[in-house]
Amino acid sequence: ADSLLDYSPNDAYLGHIEKNEVSSDRWDRLGDSQPAALRFRYRQSPQAIVKESGGSIGEWMKDPAMTIAGEAMLELDPNGRLLSFLALPPERMELASEATAEPDWLPMLSAAGLDPAQLVAEESTWVPLVYADTRAAWVGTYPDAPDIEIRIEAAAFQGRPVAMRLLEPWNRTRAEETADLAARTRTSEVFQHVTFNLMILAAIFVAWRNLRLGRGDRKTALRFALYLGVVRLLWVVGAHHVATQGESWILYSHYAYSVWRIFLVWIFYMAVEPYARRLWPHMLVTWVRFVGGRWRDPLVGRGILVGVAVGAFLTNLSWLLTWLFPRLTGVPGPPPFVEMSTLEALRRGAHLVTALAIDHTNAILINSLLVVLILVILRLVLGRTWLAVAALFVLAIGAYWPVYSSPTVHLILTSLNVAIFLGVLFRFGFLSVVVAGSVSALLIGIPMTYQVSSWTFGGTVVALALVLGLAIYGLRIALAGRPLFRDELAA
């Protein structure tokens, strides 16, 4: 037997608010108990659950698909009320008379926190995902939100419930939801994927050319690539491990992803470094010293300290503008973006390590190295730094252009982020950008709370301890043994 759990946002509810609500405080209702914006999911199986995409993280309930009789999955809201249930019936039918007994729906409705007396029975119109010989449906309202109508669809096989789903007004068929999600994200995703793959091809060509000409700091590139390969390998800590042959597939898949990450980082760095060193030589000074092991160099300490300060500032600026701007202008704010690392951190334990590795990897590879690569290519193509900077602004704004939300907040946040990123990059160097991106990703990705009794408080302590420790280290090294406050009178 095997089991696993995870958390999932209520995407249909979030999409409904984003598309149909225009008030400046539209996201405040996510704190209400019903409808639930976040859901707990649990899955169990009589056999080991082995992901087909063994090296990936997430999609725990869908990968692999439920195909074994006896497998079951349920969803709960944060208060433990049942939202959905699915169980694969046995492969053989029972012929006894008891098999035709009428199913008892009361325990299922009670688990959902619903009073059957307040529900109205209707004909079932939603087909369950598993075979069933009995179906039932009811309509009613949420106990904590009587203005929202709900529909409960249930199914049973030989008297035993095998499916239940609580449907909200914005729920549609899975095909319709998939089509709507694709329509909302298609342009942005296509733009991102095309850009990323073009960057890989361009980086391979440029890196190969640099190698032929004897350019590039190969030692730093290798150390950097190996480091990120090890960080990617840490994702395996949060994988769902099994005591079967399938464990080999999981481990080998993570090894493969780690090797691919090493190759990718090495190629990107070898493509960027020679040109960045020639165009902006001061950009890599502290970075090369840090990667080379000069961890007590005052310039390295300064770069780390600046990065921590900028990362914390960007995070708080993002939170402040996201909350304040809609209230000052009446413009609806952007939807909450739930990071994959956030969902992993909610699982706690070893999964918190995976969440930290995800945030750190993306901050370095996507938000730092890839951006510098794009900047270098733009500079070489356009011939002027200011033109490259302007083009980078356009690309950054277009990459995540909102569909239903007002673009105002998006324009402000993206412009500020890019401006601060470039300012830090040109003034303090690549090391500060890497640290700033890592700190910002950490503070955004890990659920933060100051309630000691909260079950997510442990993640808050770990995140703040890492940021504080990094800041103290940077400060001590930057001071190079000098006192923080100098007594001028004593001097």
N, C-alpha and C positions, 0 to 999 in steps of 0.2 A: 504494500500500500504506500501511497505517496500523497503529499498535499503541499500547497503553497498559497500565499496570499499577496495581495498588492492593493494599491489605491488608484482610483481613476477619477478624473474630473467629469462632471456632468456636461459633456460637450453640447448636447442638444439645448440644455437650459442656457448655457453661456452664449451660444449662437443666437438663441431667441432674444435675449436681452440686447446683444450687440446689434442685431438687425432691426428690432422693433421699438426699443426704448430710446428716448432722446433726452431724458432728464440728466442733469449733471451729477446726480447722486444715484444713478441707476445700479451701480455695483455694490452699494451699501447693503442691498437685500441678500447678498451672498452669505451674510452672517446669520440669516434666518434658519431655523431648524428644518423647515419644509418650504419649498423643495430643497433637497440637499445638493449643494454645489460640488461636494466631494463624496465619493462612495468607496466603501471597503468591499473587497472581493475575496472570496475564498474558493479554492478548487481542490477536490480530492479525487483520487483514482485508485483502483485496485492494483495498478501497475505503476512502474516508475514513469514520471513525467519528464520527457527529454525534449528540449527545444530542437526543432528542425534547424533553425538559424542559431546554432549552438554558441556562436561568438557574440551574440547581441544581448542587450539588456532591455527589458521592457516587454510589453505584449504577452505577459505571463498567462493570461486567461485564453488567449487565442492560439498560441504556439506551444505545443502542437494542438491540432483540432481534437475535440472530444470524439473518440470513436470506439471506446471500450465500454461495454455494458457495465453499469454500476458507477460510472463516473458522474460526478455532480458538481455544480457550481452555484454560488449564490452571491447576491449583492445586498449590502446593508447600508443604511444611512449612518451618520456619525453617532446617532442615539441608539443604534442597534436594531432599528426597525427594518424588516425584510422589504426589499425592493424588487428582487427577481430571484427566481430559482429555476434550475434546469438539471434534470437527471436522465441519463440514458437508461431506458427500460431493459429488462432482461431479453435475451435473444429468443427464448422459447416461451410460448404462451401456456398459462395454466388452464386446464379444462374443468377444474372444480367449480362448483356453483358459487363459491365465495369470490371467485375472480370477477364476477359480474356485479359485486356489491357496489352500491352508490358511494362515491368518494366523500370523505369528510373534509370539507373545505375550511371548517372553523379554525383548526390550529394554524393554518397558513395565513388566514386573514388576521387572526390575533397576533401572529408574529409580525405582521405588517403594521401593527398598532391601529387597526381599523375595527370599528364596531359594526358587525353584520347588520344590526338593526337600522343603521344609518345608510346602508347601501341599497341600491335598486338593481335587481337582477335584469340582465339584458341578454340578447342572443350574442354568442361569441362571433367575432368577425376577424380576429387575428389568428392566423395559423401558427401553431407551436412549432418549434424547431426540431422536435422529436415526435415519434409516432405516439398517438394517443387515441383512445376509443371514447373518451368523454371530454367535453369542453364546457366551460362556464364563463360568464362575464358579469361584472357589476360596475355601476358608476356611482360616484359619490364625490366627496371633497376631502381635502387634507384636514385633519383635526387642528393643526396649528396654522393652517392657511385656508379658511373656509371659502375664500374667493376663488380658489383654484380647483377646477374640476379634474378629477382623475378617473381613470378606467382601469379595472383589474381584469386581466385575462388569465385563465387557469386551464390546465389540462391534466387528465389522469389516464392511466393505463391499468386496466383490471383493478380498479378501485384505489390505486395508489397515485397520489399527485406526482407528476413528472415535469410540470412546467408551471411557472407563474411569472407574470410581469406586470408591474405597476406602470401604467402609461400616463404621461402628463400631456397637456394640450399641444405642446410643441413636438412631441415624439412623432416620428414618421417611420416608414419602413426602412430597413437597413439600406436598401438600394437607393432610396431617396436621400437618406442622410449622407451616404457615400458620395452621391452625385453632387449634393450641395457643398460638401466639404471640398471636393475637387474643384468646383467652380470658384469657391472663395480663395483657394490657395494655388490654383493652377499657374497663374501668371507669375506669382512670386517664386514658386518652387521651380518652375521651368527656368526662370532667370537665374536662380541660385545654382541649379545643377549645371546649366550650360556654362555659366561663368566659372564654376569650380573645375569642370573638366577641361575647359580651355586653359585655365591656369596650370593644370597638371601638364598638359601637352606643351605649353610654352615653357614651363619650368624644366621639363626633361630636355628640350632642345637647348635652352640657354645653359643649363648645367653641363650638358655634354660639350658644348662649345667652350665653356670655361675650363673644363678638364683638359681639352685638347691644347688650349693656350697656356696651361699651367697656372691658371688663376684659382683663387679661392682658398680659404682656410679649412683644409680637409680635417684637421684634428678637432677643431671646434665643432665642425659639422657632424662628425662622427659621435662625439661626446653628447651633443645636443640630441641627436637622433636616438642614441641608445637610452638616454634619460627618458624621453617621451615614450619609447618602446616599453620601458619598464613600467611607467605610469599607466600605459594602456593595458599592460598585463595585470595590473591591480584590479581591473574590472572583473576578473575571474573570481575575486573574493565574494562578489555579490551574485554570482551565478547560482542557479539551482542545481546542486550537485546530487548525483544518484549513485547508488552502490550497484551499478550494472555496467555492461559494456558501453552503454551510452555516455558514461563519464569521459571516456577517451575522446569521443566526438566533441564534447564540450571543451575539454582542455585543448585539443588540437585546433579547434576553431579560434579560441582566444590567442593561442600562439601565432596563428596565421595573421590575425588582425594586428598583433603586436609587430610582427615582421613587416607587414604592409605599412604600419605607422612609421617604423624606422626608415624604410625606403622613401616614403613621402616627405618626411622631415628633412632627410639628407638632401634629396633633390631640391626641395624648396630653398634650403639654406645655401646650397652651392650655386643656385641661380641668383639669389639675392645678394649675398655677401660681397662679391667683388665690385658690383656696381654701387651698392650702398656705401662701401668703404671709399670709393672714388668720389661719389657725389656728395656724401655727407659723412666725412671721416670720423667726426666726433660721436656719431650715433652708436658705434659699436665698441667704443673704448671700454666702458664699464662692463659691458656684456662679455667681451673676450676675457677680461680679467676674472670675472665671476666664473665662467665656464672653465677657465684655466686653473681654478683652485685658489685664487688669491682672495679668499673670503674675508680677510681682515684688512683689505684695502679700504681706506676712508671713502674713496669715490664709489666703491661698491656699496658701502653702508649708506651713503647718501642716496644712491640710486634706488636701493630697497626702501628706504624711509620715504622718499618722494612717491614711490609706487604705492605703498600702503596708504599714504595720505590721499592720493588722487583716487585710488580705488574706493576708499570709504566715502570720499566726497561725491564721486559719481553715483554711487549707490543711493546715498541719502538725497542727492539732487533728483534722481529719477523718482524715488518715492514721493518726495515733496511736490514736484511738478505734476505727477500723475494724480495726486490727491488735491492739490491746491488749484491748479489751472481750471479744471471744470467748475469749481465752486466760484471762482472769480469771474469767469466769462459765461457760464451757463452752457458751455459746449460739452457734450458727452465725452467722458474720458475713455481711454483705450481699454480693451479687455485685459483681464489678468492673464499673463502668460505663464503657464505652468510648465516649468522645466522638467525634463526627464529625471534630472538629478534630484529634484524636489520630491518626486514620487518615490524614488529609491530611498531617499533619506527618511521618509516616513515609515519605511519598513524597519528602520533602526538596526542596531547590531552591526554585523559585517557589511550590510548594505550601505551604511553611512560612509564606509571606506570607499565603496564604489562611487557613491555620489560625489565625494571629494575628488576622486580621480577623474570623473567625467567633467566636472567644472574646471579643473586644472588643465586637462587636455584641450578642451575646447577653447579656453582662454588663450592658451599659447599658440595652438595650431591655427585656429580659425580667426580669432579676434586679434592676433598679434602678427604672427609670421605671414599668414596669407594676405593680410592687409598691407604689410610692408612690401610683399611681392607685387601686389597690384599697383602700389604707389611707384615702385621702381619701374615697372613696365610702362605705366602711364608717363613717367618722366622721360624714359627713353624714346617713346613714340611721339610725345608732344613737344619735347625739347625744352620745356620750361617747367620749373618746379611749381610755380603758381598755377599753371594750367593743369598739371597733374593733381594738385590739391583740389582745384575746382571740380575736375572730373571725378575724383574720389568722393566728394560730397554728393554728386549726382547719383553715383552708383550706390552709395550707402542708403540714400533716401529711397531709391527705387527698389532696392532688394527686399524691403519689408513693407511695401506700401499697403496701408490698410484698405479693406474693401468697404465695410459698412461704417466704421468709425470715422469721426472727423479727422482729417489729416493734420490739423493744427498742432496737436500735442506731439504727433509723430515727427513733424518737421522740426519742432523746437528741440525735442529730446535728441533726435538723431544729429542735428546740426551741432548741438552742444557737445555731444559725445565725440563726434569726429573732430571738432575744433580742439577740445581738450586733449584727445589722443594725439593729434598732430603736434600740438604745442609741447606736450611732454616728450614726444619722440624726438623732435628737433632740438629741444633744450636740454633734456637730461639723458636721452638715449633709449635704446631698445630694452635694456634691463628694466627700467622704470615702467615701460609700457607693459611688459610681461607681468610684472608684479601687480600693477594696477588692475590689469585684466583678470588676474587670478583672484585677487581680493574681492573685486566687484562680483565676479561670478560666484564666489563662495558665499558672500553675504546675500545675494539674490537667490541662489539655488537652494541653500539650506534653510528650512523653515525656522524662523526666528520668533521667539516669545520670551517675555520677561516674567511669566507666571511659573514659579518654581514647581508648582504642582502639576503642570502640564506634562503630558507624556512625550512631547517634542522638546522639552527643555534641555535634555542631554545633547541634542544636536546643536542647540544654541551655544552651550558651554564650549563644545569642541570648536565650533567656528570662531567664536570670539577669542578663544585661547590661541588659536593658530594666528589670527590677525594680530593680536596683542604681542605674541611672542616674536613674530616677524618684525613688528615695529620696534620693539625693544632691542632686538639684534641689530637692526639697521642703525638705530640711534647710537648704540654703544660703539659700533665700528666707525660710524661717521665722526664721532667725537675723538677717536684715536687716543683715548686715555685722558683727554682734557675734561675738566668738570663741566657739567651742564650749565650751572650758574656760577659766574665768576664774581668774587667779592672785590670790587674795584678799590675799596678803602684799604683792604688788607694788601692788595697788590701795590 
